[in-house]
Amino acid sequence: APERWAGMASWDAGTKATVAKIPLLKTNAGPRDKEEWPQRLKEEYAALIKFVQLNKEKDSDWFTIASNKEGTKWTGKCWYVHNLLKYEFDLEFDLPATYPATAPELALPELDGKTAKMYRGGKICLTVHFKPLWAKNAPHFGIAHALCLGMGPWLAAEVPHLVESGKITHKEG
């Protein structure tokens, strides 16, 4: 359904090609739905595994992530290589009560206050195109789609700027 991808003009071809290969989720359930949530969570993990495989195939692995037992709190690491140096950040988010109708607010807490493209607590500011695209594709989009369309492009746009402006420096190790 090409209609699904309408409104994606602001993403680069590589991102569009990748997100098109991430499986769409079928179960319309959020964390408060005790009956259907376990099935949705299985679909979330399947989509995340596929996304990681796609990234590894392109030698562009850039995050690790895991959830609490309930699948409501997610933590991990994400990284971006700029000028051959790897910049790594803690990644965290809670799924909103209205998920999957509402996208998760992805956060990089250690970057809080270092860029205008961020809300309090290190929540990344997504493009104006992200929310309408998510709304159009809910409940079929999941965490993997948010990482692909949100966090990946954000890191690519912001990390070089943060490095060049001296707001972040490379850590050895």
C-alpha positions as CSV (number, residue, x, y, z in Angstrom):
1,A,0.0,0.0,0.0
2,P,1.9,3.1,-1.2
3,E,-0.6,5.2,0.7
4,R,1.0,4.0,3.9
5,W,4.3,5.8,2.9
6,A,2.7,9.0,1.8
7,G,4.3,11.9,3.8
8,M,7.7,10.3,3.9
9,A,9.4,12.8,1.5
10,S,11.5,14.2,4.4
11,W,13.3,10.8,5.0
12,D,16.3,9.7,2.9
13,A,16.0,6.8,0.5
14,G,18.0,4.4,2.8
15,T,15.7,5.1,5.7
16,K,12.6,4.6,3.5
17,A,14.0,1.3,2.1
18,T,14.7,0.1,5.6
19,V,11.4,1.0,7.2
20,A,9.5,-0.7,4.3
21,K,11.3,-4.0,5.3
22,I,10.3,-3.8,9.0
23,P,7.3,-6.0,9.6
24,L,4.1,-4.1,10.3
25,L,2.4,-5.1,13.6
26,K,-1.1,-6.6,13.5
27,T,-2.3,-6.6,17.1
28,N,-3.9,-3.3,18.2
29,A,-3.1,-3.4,21.9
30,G,-1.3,-1.3,24.4
31,P,0.3,-2.1,27.8
32,R,-3.0,-1.7,29.6
33,D,-4.7,-4.4,27.4
34,K,-3.9,-7.5,29.6
35,E,-5.5,-9.9,27.0
36,E,-3.8,-8.8,23.8
37,W,-0.6,-7.0,25.0
38,P,1.5,-10.2,25.2
39,Q,0.8,-10.9,21.5
40,R,1.6,-7.3,20.6
41,L,4.9,-7.5,22.6
42,K,5.9,-10.7,20.6
43,E,5.3,-8.7,17.4
44,E,7.3,-5.8,18.7
45,Y,10.3,-8.0,19.5
46,A,10.0,-9.7,16.1
47,A,10.0,-6.3,14.3
48,L,13.0,-5.2,16.4
49,I,14.9,-8.4,15.6
50,K,14.2,-7.9,11.9
51,F,15.3,-4.2,12.1
52,V,18.6,-5.2,13.9
53,Q,19.2,-7.9,11.2
54,L,18.6,-5.3,8.4
55,N,21.1,-3.0,10.1
56,K,23.7,-5.7,10.5
57,E,23.4,-6.7,6.8
58,K,24.2,-3.1,5.9
59,D,27.0,-3.0,8.5
60,S,25.1,-0.1,10.2
61,D,24.2,-1.6,13.6
62,W,23.5,1.4,15.9
63,F,21.4,0.4,18.9
64,T,20.7,-2.3,21.6
65,I,17.5,-2.3,23.5
66,A,15.6,-4.5,26.0
67,S,12.4,-4.0,28.0
68,N,11.2,-4.8,31.5
69,K,9.1,-7.9,32.0
70,E,5.9,-6.1,31.2
71,G,7.3,-4.5,28.0
72,T,6.4,-1.0,29.3
73,K,9.9,0.4,30.1
74,W,12.7,0.2,27.5
75,T,16.4,0.8,28.0
76,G,19.5,0.4,25.9
77,K,22.3,2.1,24.1
78,C,22.5,3.9,20.7
79,W,25.5,5.1,18.9
80,Y,26.6,7.2,16.0
81,V,29.9,7.3,14.2
82,H,31.2,10.7,13.2
83,N,34.6,11.3,11.7
84,L,35.5,7.7,12.5
85,L,34.7,8.2,16.2
86,K,31.9,6.4,18.0
87,Y,29.6,8.4,20.2
88,E,27.4,6.3,22.5
89,F,24.4,7.3,24.5
90,D,22.0,5.7,26.9
91,L,18.5,5.3,25.3
92,E,15.3,5.0,27.4
93,F,11.6,5.4,27.0
94,D,8.3,4.3,28.6
95,L,5.4,3.3,26.4
96,P,2.6,5.8,26.8
97,A,-0.7,4.5,28.1
98,T,-2.3,5.3,24.7
99,Y,0.4,3.3,22.8
100,P,0.2,2.3,19.9
101,A,-2.0,5.2,18.9
102,T,0.7,7.5,20.4
103,A,4.3,7.1,19.6
104,P,6.9,6.5,22.4
105,E,9.0,9.5,23.4
106,L,12.5,8.4,22.9
107,A,15.0,9.9,25.3
108,L,18.8,10.3,25.5
109,P,19.0,11.7,29.1
110,E,22.7,12.6,29.0
111,L,22.1,15.0,26.1
112,D,19.4,16.9,28.0
113,G,19.9,20.6,27.6
114,K,22.6,20.3,24.9
115,T,20.4,20.9,21.9
116,A,17.3,22.8,21.0
117,K,16.0,19.6,19.2
118,M,15.1,18.1,22.6
119,Y,12.5,18.3,25.3
120,R,13.1,18.2,29.1
121,G,14.5,14.9,30.2
122,G,16.4,14.3,27.0
123,K,13.3,13.4,24.9
124,I,14.2,13.9,21.3
125,C,12.3,16.3,19.2
126,L,11.0,14.5,16.1
127,T,10.3,16.1,12.8
128,V,6.9,17.6,12.1
129,H,6.4,14.8,9.6
130,F,6.8,12.0,12.2
131,K,3.6,12.4,14.2
132,P,1.2,12.5,11.2
133,L,3.0,9.5,9.6
134,W,2.7,7.6,12.9
135,A,-1.0,8.5,13.3
136,K,-1.7,7.4,9.7
137,N,0.1,4.0,10.4
138,A,-1.1,3.3,13.9
139,P,-1.4,0.6,15.1
140,H,0.8,-1.0,12.5
141,F,4.0,0.9,13.5
142,G,5.9,-0.1,16.5
143,I,9.1,0.6,18.4
144,A,11.3,-0.5,15.5
145,H,9.6,2.0,13.3
146,A,10.0,4.8,15.9
147,L,13.7,4.0,16.1
148,C,14.1,3.8,12.3
149,L,12.1,7.0,11.5
150,G,12.8,8.9,14.7
151,M,16.0,8.1,16.5
152,G,18.2,7.2,13.5
153,P,17.6,10.4,11.5
154,W,17.8,12.4,14.8
155,L,21.3,11.0,15.6
156,A,22.4,11.6,12.0
157,A,21.3,15.2,12.1
158,E,22.2,16.2,15.7
159,V,25.4,14.3,16.6
160,P,27.7,16.0,14.0
161,H,26.3,19.3,15.1
162,L,26.8,18.6,18.8
163,V,30.4,17.4,18.1
164,E,31.3,20.4,15.9
165,S,29.8,22.8,18.5
166,G,31.8,21.2,21.3
167,K,28.7,20.1,23.3
168,I,29.8,16.5,23.3
169,T,33.2,15.0,23.1
170,H,34.4,11.5,22.2
171,K,34.9,9.2,25.2
172,E,37.7,6.6,25.0
173,G,36.8,3.0,25.6
